[in-house]
Amino acid sequence: MDFGFVKLAIATPTVRVADCGCNGLQIENLIKEAAERQVQIICFPELCITAYTCGDLFFQKVLIDEAEHTLSRLLESTKKYNLLAVAGMPITDGTHIFNAAVAFQSGKILAVAPKTVFTDYSEYDEKRWFAPASSALENTITLCEQTVPFGSDILLQSGAACVGITIGEDLKIPQSLSIQHAQHGANILLNLSADNDEMGKNALCRELVAQQSLRCKAAYLYTSAGFGESTTDLVFAGSGYIAEMGEMLAENRRFTLENQLIVEDIDLELLAMERKRHAGFTATLAVGVNNYRRIPFTLAPCKKSVLTRKFNPHPFINEATLNADCEEILSIQSVGLAKRLLHLGIEKVLLGVSGGLDSTLALLVCVKTFGILNIPLAQIAGISMPGFGTTDRTRKNALILCKSLGVEFREIDIKTACLQHFKDIGHDAAVLDACYENSQARERMQLLMDIANKENAIVIGTGDLSELALGWATYNGDHISMYGLNASVPKTLIPHLIRWAAKQQAPEVQAVLQDILATPISPELLPANAKGETMQKTEDLVGPYELHDFFLYYTLGFGFRPAKIYFMAQRAFVGKYTETEIKKWLHLFFRRFITQQFKRSCLPDGPKTGALSLSPRGAWRMPSDAVAHLWLEEIETL
């Protein structure tokens, strides 16, 4: 099972201008190295067999002929390597010279793609030497004694892998050929380029590559000419990038004097899911139009053991943009709440404050919202409702946090009410079961709802995305509210949001927030030990949230099967969790994720803050009585 991963490479050979034999040898060496690293598809720069900067030497028949002879030698010397290679060279049909990309594998030329849009501004003058693809008289061409498909309407297909080829200006024009390729099925886009370097040009190119991969919902490989090209007027830095769905996976070192080979794994299953979720991806195509020629090639097998791709163990967190992300999420939450309050004509909110992460984040958002609306913070009521398992630490932190923020603090002890409830329903208070625990959660929500009715307020929900995924909430208890502020915020992101928000607060607020961040996650529904410490740690019961958020991200976001998520988690958390631990918590995740849907089917409103949500209205629509057998049986066989 390859899980949809394909190993790709961009290669930048050093060249000598008009020395095809030397250039061919560099290409051969890079193909050999790529084969040893089990690369399946490799892309070289534009006109790399002759060098891009030959100028009027392209008019010399000896150069054109030698380029073809070099390709013949390359076909022979690399035919034992079963990988798809695409390299640039000038070719002729007897009437025109074309700037072309030649795709070859195992000694056979599969197709030739001519350049469609020329660089003919500033220092560039490609139209002086080359004819556009539209000038071709035939849709085949004879090269190295092989008659092969020729044109810009060609895709190379091997199972789920579909390769489209572009040359040069693809990134910079409105009618991009790569977009047309992608709309006709290409999920691996190659751009053979020869772009000189200038101040600021590389940053722009890098951004364009990332954007094009996102726009095309594809892997986009860009490789440009490097050292050895003529420096009469220009310098070529050898820029190269591998991007996937807007993410830059790998890139060349620029200005190096040596050959470069950059290898990365891309995920076709991830791309397929993104395309399935965006029905409008091919909407601009005329119905039934598919005028592309599809040329088969063989995608060489690649062992999973040689995958080099790294997997972020915390996929909901982007360290590079974390501060901006935190600011944006808190703004989304606060503006969402502001709209709800204005719509209802209400200027008061209530929430249960436990001294834990979720209620702390919700309280901070309420404070931000009331600042936006110019409502006194005293109109926020943080209500502490200590029960049988509440510890002095969390109780004290809830009090200090509310007081230091300037919001109202109330405390209502629920133990007596719960004991009366146990008596009413005939439950032995010594039996510490689900009834014992859930009664406390429901008593708290009843208090909040009734106080809200009494004081014309709304109850703010504090439960987060990770808890909703696991169903780690009491039905009609903390599962319900009048507005769920944290409903699409994953647990692993909440500490970062609190840390970011803390920077905007006074020192006394920062101090209590630091202690809250250091407090173990717990529902505190069972009695504490003799030292007053909680005996109930959530992650001991349901597993580490960082694992569950990893599972959730790839289950909800991309529909990956359990075996693939297990494979990825092993690599993401190598050295931290054993395979047995990952399998154990993966099994629990899927069992709970599927069986607990009934709680999510009736969730209250709440703002979507990220790409993923479990809202039954606009994000995740799943029957409450689905069975988990398929997923659990696969996990059991891992």
Number of C-alpha atoms within 10 A of each C-alpha: 8 11 17 16 20 23 25 23 28 33 27 28 30 23 29 21 20 24 17 25 20 17 22 23 18 19 25 18 15 22 27 18 13 24 19 10 16 23 29 22 25 25 28 32 33 29 26 34 31 30 28 28 21 17 16 9 15 20 14 9 11 11 18 21 15 17 25 21 17 22 24 18 18 19 20 13 17 22 15 13 21 21 26 24 25 27 22 28 23 26 25 20 14 6 10 15 20 22 24 29 31 23 21 23 21 19 18 17 23 22 25 27 25 29 26 21 20 18 13 11 8 6 9 12 13 16 12 12 16 22 21 18 20 12 13 19 11 11 13 16 20 14 19 16 10 12 13 16 21 23 21 23 20 21 24 21 19 15 9 14 18 23 24 26 29 26 28 21 19 23 20 10 9 8 11 15 22 27 24 17 24 23 19 19 23 26 27 29 28 27 29 31 25 27 26 19 17 11 6 8 11 17 9 9 18 18 14 15 26 22 20 23 26 19 15 26 26 31 31 27 27 30 29 29 30 33 21 21 25 18 11 7 7 14 18 20 25 30 27 32 23 29 26 28 22 20 15 18 18 19 20 22 14 16 14 15 14 13 17 20 21 19 25 20 23 25 19 21 16 21 21 17 15 19 19 11 11 11 9 10 17 16 10 9 13 8 8 6 8 12 9 14 15 16 15 13 21 16 20 18 14 16 12 13 6 12 19 14 18 12 14 15 19 17 17 20 16 13 10 8 9 15 15 11 19 20 13 14 18 25 16 18 25 25 18 18 24 21 13 17 20 11 9 11 11 13 18 21 25 24 25 26 29 26 29 22 26 22 23 27 22 26 27 20 24 27 21 21 23 22 14 12 15 10 14 14 19 17 17 23 22 26 22 25 23 22 23 18 22 23 20 15 15 21 18 14 22 27 21 19 25 25 15 15 17 15 19 16 18 15 15 12 13 18 16 11 14 22 16 13 16 16 12 9 8 9 15 13 15 7 10 12 12 10 13 20 20 18 19 26 23 19 21 23 23 15 16 23 20 13 15 18 12 9 11 13 24 23 23 25 26 24 26 24 21 24 19 24 25 22 21 20 20 17 17 17 17 21 25 25 23 19 21 23 32 27 26 23 25 28 21 21 18 19 20 17 21 24 17 18 20 18 11 10 15 11 12 13 18 19 15 20 27 14 14 23 18 12 15 15 19 20 18 22 22 18 17 17 12 7 7 13 15 22 14 19 14 16 13 10 9 15 18 15 18 20 22 24 24 22 25 27 21 18 16 15 16 17 15 19 15 23 19 15 21 19 15 21 22 20 16 19 18 12 9 10 15 12 16 10 14 23 21 14 18 26 19 16 23 23 17 18 21 21 18 21 23 16 20 22 17 15 21 17 18 22 21 21 21 14 10 18 22 22 22 17 11 9 13 15 13 14 13 14 11 12 12 14 12 10 17 17 12 13 18 11 7 12
